[in-house]
């Protein structure tokens, strides 16, 4: 059986935009299962890889989330204020190192013991991004600032501390519709994170 690299031949690459991140058009030949080569065109958006983290307090049965304006979801019919876990792009940094900094910038909580739980491609049909997923426990002593994001990155986040059950209910009602947040909340439910150790 041929390896995938033997079934794909990149014919041409054209940069369509470098305004925010990089959008390219690829023309490639793909060897189909029937043995025929087929020419295809795809646009691929490269914004780099990222990380996301669910901060949880086992004793209080709470999670820390954020709410911020997201233009793409606004354009797609949402009110634009999305409830999310803390997350950000790696920008060349180690995923664990980056997510610690991102959690503190966005939520104001400094976490020390983070646990990586899985990785996932979030929109593999058009976006290169792979997301690294983490969890970490927090408590009152972890709070070092108000959070809210970085002004120089035009961030303006509202920090939310919710009961875990309320967050799950918000997901079931459709109020939480961000994929990374849903995945982490479901992970917490499946793994019984709020069961005393």
N, C-alpha and C positions, 0 to 999 in steps of 0.2 A: 504494500500500500504506500502511495506517495505521501510525503510530508506536505503540509499546507504550503510551505515556502516553495515547493516544487510545482505547485498548482497555480501560483499567482505571479504574473509578470507585470510590473508597473510600466506603462507605456509613456505616460506624460503626467506632469504635475504642474498646476497653475495656481499661484497665490491669488485669491479673490479679495481678501481683506486682511489687514494687519492692524486695524484700528484699535481693538480692545485685546483680542487674542488673535489666533491665526486661523483663517478659513481657507482651505485649499480644495481645488477640484482635482480628483485623480481619475485618469483613464487607465484601465488595467484589463489584462486578459486573464480569464479564470477558466481552469480546466474542470469542466463539469463531470459528474459521475458517469455520464454516458460516453466519456472520452473526447468530447468536442470542446474546443476552446471557444469561449464567448467573450466578446468585448463589452465592458461595462463602464459607466461613469458614476462617480459618487462624490458628494461634497462632504468633507470631514473638518470638523471644528476641533482645534487643539487648544485647550485652555489649561493644560497641565493636570496633574493629579491632585487629589485633595484628601482631607481627613474630616471625620465627624465624631462627636463624642456625646454620650448621654451621661450627664451628672445625676447621681441618685443618692438619696439619703435613706438607708435601710430602716433606721429607727423611726423617722418621721413619715416614711412612705411617700417621699416627695421626689420630684425631678425638677431640674432647672432647664427652662426653654427660653427662647427669645422670640420676639415679634419684630419684623422689619418689612419695609416696602421692597417688593420685587417687581420691576417693570415687566419682564416677560409674562408673568402670571396675570398681571393687570391687563396687559394687551389681550390675553386669552380668556378674559371674562371674569376673573377673580377680582376681589376688591384690592388686591395687591399686597395686603398686610399678611404675610405668611408666618405661621408659628413653626419654629424650627429648633433643632438642637444646635449647639455651637459647632461651627464648621469653618473650613477655609482651605485655600489652595496651599500646596506644599512649597512652591517657589524654590525648589531645590533642596529644601531642608528635610531632615529625617522625619517621617510621619509622626512618631511619638513626641519628638521635640516640638514640632510645629503645632500639634493639637493641644499640648499643654499651654503654649503661648496664646493660641486662639481662644481657648476656654477662658483664660484670664482676661484677655482683651474684651471679649464679648459679654461674659457673665459676671466678671469680678471675682470669680473663685479660682484660687490657686490649688491645683490638684497635684499630688506627688506620685501616687500609685495608679497609673493608668494601665488598662488591660486591653490589648488588641483582640478583637473577637472574629473579624473576617474582613475580606476585601470584596468589592463588587464594581463591575462596570455599570454606570448608571443609565446611559443611553447609547448602547453599542451600535446602533444603526447609523449614528452620525457624529457622535462625540467620543474623543479618545479617552476622556477622563476615567481613571480608576480611583475609587474612594476607599480609604482605609477607615474602618469603623472601630471605635474604642468605647469603653465604659470606665467610669471612675466614681468612687464614693466621695462625697463632700459632707462637711458639717459646718457649724457656725464659725469655727476657727479658720476655715478655708477662705472666708470672705476677706479680700484685701482691697477691694475698690467697688465702685458702683457698676463697673462694666459699661456696656453700651456701645462698644466698638471704638475704632480709631477715627477721629475727626479728619485726619489727612487722607483716609480711605473713603471719605464721605459716608461713613457708617453712622446709623442712628437707630440703635436697637433698644427695645424695651425688654428688660429682664423679667422673666416670669418664674415664680416658684409655685408649682402646682402639685397637688396630691396626684400620685400615680394613677389612681382609679379615675380621677377627673380628666387626666390627659388621655387615657384610653377611651373614655366616653366621648371626648372631643374628636378623637379619630373616628369612632364609630358614627358620629353625627356628621362627619365630613368637614369639621372645622380645622382639623389638622390634616393637610393633604400634601405635605412635603414627603417625598419618598424616603429620604434618609432618616427622617424623624419617625415615620411609620415603622421602618425596618428596625430601628433601635428600640422603640416601644414594644414591638412584638417580640423582639429578642428578650427583653426584660420580663415580659409575661411568660414566655415559653420556659425560660431558665429560672423562674421563681426568684428573681433577684431580691424581692422584698421579704423572703422567708428568713427568719433569724438564723444566723450561722451557728 
